Amino acid sequence: MTPETASQKAAEICRMAPVVPVLVIDDAALAFDLATALVKGGLPALEVTLRTPAALEAIAEMARVGGGVVGAGTLLTPGDVQAAVDAGATFGVSPGATDRLLDACEEAGLPLLPGAATASEAMALLERGYTTQKFFPAEANGGVPALKAIGAPIPQVKFCPTGGVSLKNARDYLALSNTICVGGSWVAPKDLLAAKDWDGIEALAREAAALAG
């Protein structure tokens, strides 16, 4: 898969909803019901971060949910890419970007949302063909003003800001012309997960999905 095709497919996934849930899952037994609630609430694109031992099994469980598109976040190495693909991930997200990681995703045919924090990083990815990128960590890097400033000289790149994005500031990011969607964990808080409050999570998803309006 070429970087241009990968970026186009990543953009299509990002346009499915204004928010991509960023999910840290400790118990894969909760994954199917969690994905079902989020998809029912209007958030079909789901990012499961590879930060827990349960992550790959959770991806496999979520991949069974109709209407959902499940990706793997925190991709750091070619090994992560292969493990994510084997588990059923259909897109990937990384906090940054290296040539080895980009090569692995392209060879595996995995659309990637590569991370960039500076204009130079965004330009390097654009030079390779990635027009859809992740702005990370968004708030720590200056938030909305910083992303707006980067967009002025590099309008070709659309971003999914992640890191410190919440219901309070998501709409501000989404108002930027270079923001395609946002990534956030607030739609699946740990207390609701622990309580298996799927109705509560679905309600949070609906609230997030409505940010597009």
JORA-V970685 format. One record per residue. RES is the residue in one small letter. SS is DSSP state (h for helix, s for strand, l for the rest). D_CENTER is the distance of its C-alpha to the mean C-alpha in Angstrom with 2 decimals. Layout:
RES|SS|D_CENTER  RES|SS|D_CENTER
//
This chain:
m|l|19.39  t|l|19.83  p|h|17.27  e|h|18.10  t|h|17.48  a|h|14.21  s|h|13.00  q|h|14.57  k|h|12.89  a|h|9.35  a|h|10.75  e|h|12.19  i|h|9.15  c|h|7.71  r|l|11.31  m|l|11.57  a|l|11.09  p|l|10.90  v|s|8.44  v|s|5.27  p|s|6.89  v|s|6.25  l|s|9.31  v|l|12.12  i|l|14.73  d|l|18.29  d|l|20.03  a|h|18.99  a|h|21.71  l|h|19.60  a|h|16.60  f|h|18.17  d|h|19.37  l|h|16.19  a|h|14.27  t|h|17.39  a|h|17.47  l|h|13.98  v|h|14.63  k|h|18.11  g|l|16.94  g|l|15.17  l|l|11.46  p|l|11.28  a|s|7.69  l|s|6.85  e|s|5.04  v|s|8.36  t|s|9.05  l|l|12.22  r|l|14.15  t|l|16.65  p|l|19.27  a|l|18.16  a|h|14.60  l|h|15.77  e|h|18.13  a|h|15.61  i|h|13.51  a|h|16.92  e|h|17.82  m|h|14.82  a|l|15.37  r|l|18.73  v|l|17.63  g|l|18.71  g|l|16.57  g|l|13.25  v|s|10.78  v|s|9.49  g|s|7.39  a|s|8.15  g|s|6.76  t|l|9.59  l|l|11.25  l|l|14.45  t|l|17.19  p|h|18.37  g|h|19.22  d|h|15.71  v|h|14.85  q|h|17.92  a|h|17.45  a|h|13.99  v|h|15.63  d|h|18.65  a|h|16.89  g|l|15.59  a|l|11.97  t|l|11.67  f|s|8.77  g|s|7.66  v|s|5.79  s|l|8.66  p|l|10.07  g|l|12.73  a|l|14.48  t|l|17.79  d|h|19.98  r|h|20.14  l|h|16.43  l|h|16.23  d|h|19.43  a|h|18.29  c|h|15.26  e|h|17.64  e|h|20.37  a|h|18.39  g|l|17.18  l|l|13.50  p|s|11.38  l|s|9.42  l|s|7.19  p|s|9.70  g|s|10.16  a|s|13.23  a|l|15.22  t|l|18.43  a|h|20.08  s|h|21.41  e|h|18.14  a|h|16.80  m|h|20.19  a|h|20.22  l|h|17.02  l|h|18.47  e|h|21.71  r|h|20.25  g|l|18.80  y|l|15.13  t|l|15.06  t|s|11.33  q|s|9.84  k|s|7.76  f|s|10.46  f|l|10.79  p|l|12.50  a|l|12.90  e|l|15.82  a|l|17.57  n|l|17.65  g|l|19.45  g|h|17.05  v|h|17.77  p|h|21.01  a|h|19.61  l|h|16.85  k|h|19.61  a|h|21.98  i|h|19.86  g|h|19.45  a|h|23.23  p|h|24.18  i|l|21.07  p|l|20.50  q|l|19.44  v|l|15.91  k|s|13.25  f|s|10.48  c|s|7.28  p|s|8.89  t|s|7.77  g|l|10.69  g|l|13.47  v|l|12.07  s|l|14.04  l|h|15.88  k|h|18.57  n|h|16.93  a|h|14.05  r|h|16.70  d|h|17.95  y|h|14.78  l|h|14.53  a|l|18.20  l|l|17.69  s|l|18.38  n|l|15.80  t|s|12.79  i|s|11.14  c|s|8.86  v|s|7.71  g|s|5.44  g|s|8.21  s|l|10.21  w|h|13.30  v|h|13.14  a|h|13.98  p|l|16.51  k|h|18.46  d|h|21.71  l|h|20.78  l|h|19.33  a|h|22.57  a|l|24.63  k|l|22.95  d|l|22.93  w|h|21.03  d|h|22.68  g|h|21.53  i|h|17.86  e|h|18.35  a|h|20.01  l|h|17.21  a|h|14.83  r|h|17.60  e|h|17.95  a|h|14.34  a|h|14.65  a|h|17.89  l|h|16.46  a|h|16.48  g|l|20.24
//
